[in-house]
Amino acid sequence: MYQRKNANGNNSSSTTSTTNSGNMYSRTGSGSYGRDLEGGRGVGRFNNDTNSNILEQQNNDRISELSEQVARLKGLTIDIGNEVREQNSLLDQMGDGFQSTRDMLQGSLARIGIMLETSSGKHMCYMVLFVVFVVIFLYWMMTYKGQSGA
């Protein structure tokens, strides 16, 4: 406890009431100041508790919203990861398909080169006729079958 001097110059304790009725720290004074201070503290404490409860509730609501958004983002990233893995496997399959097609074309070109070197013009005529027939067939397929709506 600390001691303070009142208006008379005497030392008094802060917890005891003084005889001076004009003392603003007095709780026994005839004015309504003491009651307003007590009532104000109680209402202020209630308001502070209410405000803190409201703020805490708002924080909890925002935390739950954030956790929902994090859960959605987690699901989205998992879905993106799965999609990337599927597309990578498709790209690998396409790469393998292109590699096998390239190998076939290289083999075919090598055989055509060998055939051109060893055989006469008769095989070359057959080859040209075959290519012309394939081109005409593809043209016919695109023009007449394409118009039927299939």
DRENDO-1510 file (C-alpha; in Angstrom, 1 decimal, always signed):
<recs>
REC; n; res; u; v; w
REC; 1; MET; +0.0; +0.0; +0.0 .
REC; 2; TYR; +1.2; +3.5; -0.6 .
REC; 3; GLN; +0.6; +6.6; +1.4 .
REC; 4; ARG; -0.6; +9.9; +0.1 .
REC; 5; LYS; -1.0; +13.2; +1.7 .
REC; 6; ASN; -4.5; +14.7; +1.8 .
REC; 7; ALA; -5.4; +18.4; +1.7 .
REC; 8; ASN; -4.7; +18.7; +5.5 .
REC; 9; GLY; -1.1; +17.4; +5.1 .
REC; 10; ASN; -1.8; +14.2; +6.9 .
REC; 11; ASN; -0.8; +10.8; +5.6 .
REC; 12; SER; -3.6; +8.4; +4.8 .
REC; 13; SER; -4.0; +5.1; +3.2 .
REC; 14; SER; -5.5; +4.9; -0.3 .
REC; 15; THR; -8.0; +2.3; +0.8 .
REC; 16; THR; -9.6; +4.3; +3.6 .
REC; 17; SER; -12.0; +7.0; +3.1 .
REC; 18; THR; -11.1; +10.5; +4.0 .
REC; 19; THR; -13.2; +13.0; +6.0 .
REC; 20; ASN; -12.8; +15.6; +3.2 .
REC; 21; SER; -16.1; +15.3; +1.3 .
REC; 22; GLY; -14.6; +17.2; -1.6 .
REC; 23; ASN; -12.1; +14.5; -2.3 .
REC; 24; MET; -12.6; +13.1; -5.8 .
REC; 25; TYR; -11.4; +9.7; -4.7 .
REC; 26; SER; -14.0; +9.3; -2.0 .
REC; 27; ARG; -16.6; +6.7; -2.4 .
REC; 28; THR; -18.7; +8.0; +0.4 .
REC; 29; GLY; -19.2; +11.4; -0.9 .
REC; 30; SER; -22.6; +12.9; -1.3 .
REC; 31; GLY; -22.3; +13.4; -5.1 .
REC; 32; SER; -23.1; +10.9; -7.8 .
REC; 33; TYR; -19.6; +10.8; -9.1 .
REC; 34; GLY; -18.6; +7.7; -7.2 .
REC; 35; ARG; -21.7; +5.7; -8.3 .
REC; 36; ASP; -21.2; +6.7; -11.9 .
REC; 37; LEU; -17.6; +5.6; -11.7 .
REC; 38; GLU; -18.5; +2.2; -10.3 .
REC; 39; GLY; -21.4; +1.7; -12.7 .
REC; 40; GLY; -19.3; +2.9; -15.6 .
REC; 41; ARG; -16.6; +0.4; -14.8 .
REC; 42; GLY; -19.1; -2.4; -14.7 .
REC; 43; VAL; -20.8; -1.4; -17.9 .
REC; 44; GLY; -17.4; -0.8; -19.6 .
REC; 45; ARG; -16.1; -4.2; -18.5 .
REC; 46; PHE; -19.4; -5.8; -19.8 .
REC; 47; ASN; -19.0; -3.8; -23.1 .
REC; 48; ASN; -15.3; -4.8; -23.4 .
REC; 49; ASP; -16.2; -8.5; -22.7 .
REC; 50; THR; -19.1; -8.3; -25.3 .
REC; 51; ASN; -16.8; -6.6; -27.9 .
REC; 52; SER; -14.1; -9.2; -27.3 .
REC; 53; ASN; -16.6; -12.0; -27.6 .
REC; 54; ILE; -17.9; -10.5; -30.8 .
REC; 55; LEU; -14.4; -10.1; -32.2 .
REC; 56; GLU; -13.4; -13.6; -31.1 .
REC; 57; GLN; -16.5; -15.0; -32.9 .
REC; 58; GLN; -15.7; -13.0; -36.0 .
REC; 59; ASN; -12.1; -14.3; -35.9 .
REC; 60; ASN; -13.4; -17.9; -35.4 .
REC; 61; ASP; -15.7; -17.5; -38.4 .
REC; 62; ARG; -12.9; -16.1; -40.5 .
REC; 63; ILE; -10.6; -19.0; -39.4 .
REC; 64; SER; -13.3; -21.5; -40.4 .
REC; 65; GLU; -13.7; -19.8; -43.8 .
REC; 66; LEU; -9.9; -19.9; -44.3 .
REC; 67; SER; -9.8; -23.5; -43.4 .
REC; 68; GLU; -12.5; -24.3; -45.9 .
REC; 69; GLN; -10.7; -22.4; -48.6 .
REC; 70; VAL; -7.4; -24.2; -47.7 .
REC; 71; ALA; -9.3; -27.5; -48.0 .
REC; 72; ARG; -10.7; -26.5; -51.4 .
REC; 73; LEU; -7.2; -25.4; -52.6 .
REC; 74; LYS; -5.8; -28.7; -51.3 .
REC; 75; GLY; -8.4; -30.7; -53.3 .
REC; 76; LEU; -7.7; -28.5; -56.3 .
REC; 77; THR; -4.0; -29.0; -56.2 .
REC; 78; ILE; -4.5; -32.8; -55.8 .
REC; 79; ASP; -6.7; -32.8; -58.8 .
REC; 80; ILE; -4.2; -30.7; -60.8 .
REC; 81; GLY; -1.4; -33.1; -59.8 .
REC; 82; ASN; -3.5; -36.1; -60.9 .
REC; 83; GLU; -4.3; -34.4; -64.2 .
REC; 84; VAL; -0.6; -33.6; -64.8 .
REC; 85; ARG; +0.3; -37.2; -64.2 .
REC; 86; GLU; -2.3; -38.4; -66.6 .
REC; 87; GLN; -1.2; -36.0; -69.3 .
REC; 88; ASN; +2.4; -36.9; -68.8 .
REC; 89; SER; +1.6; -40.6; -69.3 .
REC; 90; LEU; -0.4; -39.6; -72.5 .
REC; 91; LEU; +2.6; -37.6; -73.7 .
REC; 92; ASP; +4.9; -40.5; -73.0 .
REC; 93; GLN; +2.6; -42.8; -75.0 .
REC; 94; MET; +2.5; -40.3; -77.9 .
REC; 95; GLY; +6.3; -40.0; -77.8 .
REC; 96; ASP; +6.6; -43.8; -78.0 .
REC; 97; GLY; +4.0; -43.8; -80.9 .
REC; 98; PHE; +5.9; -41.2; -82.8 .
REC; 99; GLN; +9.2; -43.0; -82.2 .
REC; 100; SER; +7.8; -46.3; -83.6 .
REC; 101; THR; +6.3; -44.4; -86.6 .
REC; 102; ARG; +9.6; -42.8; -87.3 .
REC; 103; ASP; +11.3; -46.1; -87.1 .
REC; 104; MET; +8.8; -47.6; -89.6 .
REC; 105; LEU; +9.2; -44.7; -92.0 .
REC; 106; GLN; +13.0; -45.0; -91.9 .
REC; 107; GLY; +12.7; -48.7; -92.6 .
REC; 108; SER; +10.3; -48.1; -95.5 .
REC; 109; LEU; +12.6; -45.4; -97.0 .
REC; 110; ALA; +15.6; -47.7; -96.7 .
REC; 111; ARG; +13.7; -50.5; -98.5 .
REC; 112; ILE; +12.5; -48.1; -101.2 .
REC; 113; GLY; +16.1; -46.9; -101.7 .
REC; 114; ILE; +17.3; -50.5; -102.0 .
REC; 115; MET; +14.4; -51.3; -104.4 .
REC; 116; LEU; +15.3; -48.3; -106.6 .
REC; 117; GLU; +18.9; -49.3; -106.7 .
REC; 118; THR; +18.4; -53.0; -107.6 .
REC; 119; SER; +15.3; -53.1; -109.7 .
REC; 120; SER; +14.2; -51.8; -113.0 .
REC; 121; GLY; +11.7; -49.1; -113.9 .
REC; 122; LYS; +8.8; -51.6; -113.7 .
REC; 123; HIS; +8.8; -51.4; -109.9 .
REC; 124; MET; +8.9; -47.6; -110.0 .
REC; 125; CYS; +5.8; -47.5; -112.2 .
REC; 126; TYR; +4.0; -49.7; -109.7 .
REC; 127; MET; +5.0; -47.4; -106.9 .
REC; 128; VAL; +3.8; -44.3; -108.7 .
REC; 129; LEU; +0.5; -45.9; -109.6 .
REC; 130; PHE; +0.0; -47.0; -106.0 .
REC; 131; VAL; +0.6; -43.4; -104.7 .
REC; 132; VAL; -1.7; -41.9; -107.3 .
REC; 133; PHE; -4.4; -44.4; -106.4 .
REC; 134; VAL; -4.0; -43.6; -102.7 .
REC; 135; VAL; -4.2; -39.9; -103.3 .
REC; 136; ILE; -7.4; -40.2; -105.5 .
REC; 137; PHE; -9.0; -42.5; -102.9 .
REC; 138; LEU; -8.3; -40.1; -100.1 .
REC; 139; TYR; -9.7; -37.2; -102.1 .
REC; 140; TRP; -12.8; -39.2; -102.9 .
REC; 141; MET; -13.2; -40.0; -99.2 .
REC; 142; MET; -12.9; -36.4; -98.1 .
REC; 143; THR; -15.3; -34.9; -100.7 .
REC; 144; TYR; -18.1; -37.5; -100.8 .
REC; 145; LYS; -18.0; -38.9; -97.3 .
REC; 146; GLY; -17.4; -35.5; -95.8 .
REC; 147; GLN; -20.7; -34.2; -97.3 .
REC; 148; SER; -22.8; -37.0; -95.9 .
REC; 149; GLY; -22.5; -35.5; -92.4 .
REC; 150; ALA; -20.7; -38.4; -90.8 .
</recs>
